[in-house]
Amino acid sequence: MKKIIVVGGGAAGLMAGVSAAEGGAQVTILEKMAAVGRKLLITGKGRCNVTNIADIPTLIKNMPGNGAFLYSALNAFNNEQLMEFLARQQVPTKVERGGRVFPQSDMAVDVIRGFTSALESRDVTVLTNQAVKAVLAQDGAVTGVVTRQDREYPADAVILATGGASYPGTGSSGDGYVMAQKLGHTVMPLKPSLVPLEVEEHWITELQGLSLKNVRATVRYKEKAIADEFGEMLFTHYGLSGPIILSLSKYVSELLEKAAGDIFLEINLKPALTPEVLDKRIQRDFEKFSRKQIKNSLGELLPAKLIPVVIDLAYLDPDKPVHQIAKAERIRLRETIARLTFTLKGTRPISEAIVTAGGVNIKEINPKTMESKLIQNLYFAGEVIDIDGYTGGYNLQAAFSTGYVAGRNAAQGDR
C-alpha cells in the first residue's frame, strides 16, 4: 500500500487526505497547529463560504491569479461534487447572493467536522502539533518528510498543502514556500490579495465601523479607471475593507508596486442614480427640508456618519439654511456623493490578507495531476501554488479541487 504524507490540514490538505485514501493509499496528515482547519474556521466570518455555484469558465474568470491553470482540476472536482461530498457527510449547503455557498447551519465548524468524519471513515491518520521543516528527496524523487522535532516520516509521495503567508495565527506562515525552494522550485513574489486598504485621509477615523451597501468603488490611476466593483464595503480606522474593497485590492497591490502616488479609490454612494436623477433627488430633499440647516437635511439620503464628512468635502457650511444653498453648492454636493475620493497609500500587511498572491510557479507543476515537474512524487495543493481569486468562494473551491487532484494522483502514481 502506497504511503502518502499530506503536509497541512487546511482545506486543500483535508481534501487531499480524503482523495488519496479513496485511491487506496495509507495517508497521514501532519498539521503544525493543535487542530486542523484553523483558517476554515474564520472564512466567511465564521460561516465558511465553501464555494460558488458559478460554472467553470466563470470560476476561472474570478481567479485572476492564474485561473486557467485550474481548468483540469475544476473539471476533475467541481462545485457540485464538493456540495455532494459535504451532503454525504451530513453537511447540507445553501446558496446565497452572488452564488456563494455556505453550510446550512452557518457554522464553519460543521465543514471541519464533515471532513474529519470522512478522514476517520477512510482510516486516515491525522497528527497535530507536527510542524514539518523539510521534504526529503533522493535521486529526484520524494522519500518522506522531517519535522522540527527531527522526526522522520518515510513516504512514497508527499502533498504540500501548507497554505500561503496570510493569517499566520492559523498556521499559514509560508513554510511551504521554503520547502519548495529547497527542492529547486521557483516561488513567485508573495503579495497580499483580498486585503484591506490604507488611505492617506485622516478623517477616515470619523467613519470607522460604518458599512455601506449597494455602492460602487472604482480604483483610478492618474484619472484612468483601472477596476471597479459594486456591493458592500466597510470603513475602518486605517482605511477601507469589505467585499468589494478586498476584490479590488489585487489591482491596488499591483499598482503600488509599479507606481508611486496618484492611486485613488472613488466611491459612488448612489450608483443607481444618474447625475441628473441624483440632482433632482437632492433638490427634492432640499424642498422638503428648506427651513433646516443643511447638516440636518441629508438624513434620508446619507448615513448619519457620512453627512458631516460629505458636507465638509463639498466645501459647504453645515449651518447654512437649505433655502440659501446656491446651485453651484448643490452641484458640489452631488459630485461629492458620486465621487467620494480616497488617496491610497498601501495595503494592510500580508499577514492580514485573506489570500496570498504568488507562490510556487505553476510552470513547474503539472496542472492535470498537481505533481511537481522537478521532483517525482511531490504534489502541491491549495494556496501554496501561485493562484488566487476574488472573494466569494472561489479560493476555497480552488483549494478543494487541487487537493482532490493531488490526492487522487498521488495515490494512483507509480507504486
Buried (B, 14 or more C-beta within 10 A) or exposed (E): EBBBBBBBBBBBBBBBBBBBBBBEBBBBBBBBBEBBBBBBBBBBEEBBBBBBBBEBEEBBBBBBBBBEBBBBBBEBBBBEBBBEBBEEBEBEBEBBEBBBBBBEBBBBBBBBBBBBBBBEEBEBBBBEEBBBBBBBBEEEEBBBBBBEEEEEBEBBBBBBBBBBBBBBEBBBBBBBBEBBEEBEBBBBEBBBBBBBBBBEBEEBEBBEEBEBEEBBBBBBBEEEEBBBBEBBBBBBEBBBBBBBBBBBBBBBBBBBEEEEEEBBBBBBBBBEBEEEEBBEBBBEBBEEBEEBBBBBBBEEBBBEEBBBBBBBBBEBBEEBBBEEBEEEBBBBBBBBBBBBBBEBBBBBEBBBBBBBBBBBBBEBBBBEBBBBEBBBBBBBBBBBBBBBBBBBBBBBBBBBBBBBBBBBBBBBBEE
